[in-house]
Amino acid sequence: MSSLNLNQISIANSSSLTPEDLSKARLQNQILEDRLGSAKVGRFLEDTRLRRHLTYIFAVIIFLWLAAVVSILYFNNNLLHLNLSENVLITLLTTSSVNVIGMMLIILKNLFPKHLNEEE
């Protein structure tokens, strides 16, 4: 029984196992648990790095979007004389507000999830 695999161990044949076989099985189990733990830590670090990058990207997008909206509002009656109607300006402000709030919710939900599934 020197080439005993973990798959071959069951309750039915556990009485025929030697202490050496049990020791090998425990060692293999410990190795697998260590690899699983390392994989979980690696995935956590990678997720954290990606979340950080996404947060910066969303922050830049929000800044540029708001800068464009403020520019349009400022230049509407000043320098460029765009003369946009009130309905266009209201729509622009409403959609930009919804976009900013939506992006921030996406960022916050990603950074601070409600439920963490530890078995993944």
C-alpha positions in Angstrom: 0.0 0.0 0.0 2.9 2.3 -0.5 1.3 4.0 -3.6 -2.0 4.7 -1.8 -3.8 7.8 -3.2 -6.1 10.1 -1.2 -9.0 9.0 -3.5 -8.6 5.4 -2.4 -9.1 6.2 1.3 -12.6 5.5 2.6 -14.3 4.5 5.7 -14.7 0.9 4.4 -10.9 0.3 4.1 -9.7 2.6 6.9 -8.9 -0.4 9.1 -6.3 -1.6 6.6 -4.4 1.7 6.6 -1.1 1.8 8.2 0.1 4.8 10.3 2.5 5.6 7.5 -0.4 5.8 5.0 -2.4 8.1 7.3 0.7 10.2 7.8 1.2 10.6 4.0 -2.5 11.4 3.6 -2.3 14.1 6.3 0.8 15.5 4.7 -0.8 15.7 1.3 -3.9 17.2 2.8 -1.8 19.9 4.5 0.0 20.6 1.2 -3.3 21.1 -0.5 -4.6 23.3 2.2 -1.5 25.5 2.1 -1.8 25.8 -1.7 -5.5 26.8 -1.4 -4.6 29.4 1.3 -1.9 30.8 -1.0 -4.3 31.0 -3.9 -6.9 32.8 -1.8 -4.3 35.3 -0.6 -3.1 35.8 -4.2 -6.6 36.3 -5.5 -7.3 38.8 -2.6 -4.2 40.8 -3.4 -5.0 40.9 -7.1 -8.6 41.9 -6.5 -7.5 44.7 -4.2 -5.0 46.0 -6.8 -7.7 45.9 -9.5 -10.2 47.7 -7.3 -7.7 50.4 -6.6 -7.1 50.9 -10.3 -10.8 51.0 -11.1 -11.3 53.6 -8.3 -8.7 55.9 -9.8 -10.1 55.4 -13.3 -13.7 56.2 -12.2 -12.5 59.2 -10.2 -10.8 60.6 -13.3 -13.8 59.9 -15.5 -16.1 61.7 -12.9 -13.7 64.7 -12.7 -13.6 65.0 -16.5 -17.3 64.6 -16.9 -18.0 67.3 -14.3 -15.4 69.6 -15.8 -17.1 69.2 -19.2 -20.6 70.0 -17.6 -19.3 73.0 -15.8 -17.5 74.2 -19.0 -20.7 73.9 -21.0 -22.7 75.7 -18.3 -20.1 78.5 -18.1 -19.7 78.9 -21.9 -23.4 78.8 -22.6 -23.9 82.5 -22.1 -20.3 83.7 -21.9 -17.3 83.3 -24.2 -18.8 80.9 -26.8 -22.4 82.0 -26.5 -23.8 78.5 -27.1 -27.3 79.7 -26.2 -28.6 76.3 -25.1 -32.2 76.1 -24.1 -33.3 75.6 -20.5 -34.5 72.1 -21.2 -31.0 71.1 -22.6 -29.3 72.5 -19.5 -31.7 70.8 -17.1 -31.2 67.5 -19.0 -27.4 67.9 -18.9 -27.4 68.6 -15.2 -29.8 65.7 -14.4 -27.9 63.1 -16.5 -24.5 64.2 -15.1 -25.8 64.0 -11.6 -27.2 60.5 -12.2 -23.9 59.4 -13.8 -21.8 60.7 -10.9 -24.1 59.1 -8.3 -24.2 55.8 -10.3 -20.4 55.6 -10.7 -19.8 56.4 -7.0 -22.3 53.6 -6.0 -20.5 51.2 -8.3 -17.2 52.1 -6.7 -18.5 51.9 -3.1 -20.3 48.6 -3.7 -17.1 47.1 -5.2 -14.9 48.4 -2.4 -17.2 47.5 0.4 -19.3 44.5 -0.5 -22.1 43.5 1.9 -21.4 39.7 1.9 -18.0 38.1 1.5 -18.2 34.5 0.3 -15.3 32.8 2.1 -15.7 29.5 0.3 -14.8 30.9 -3.1 
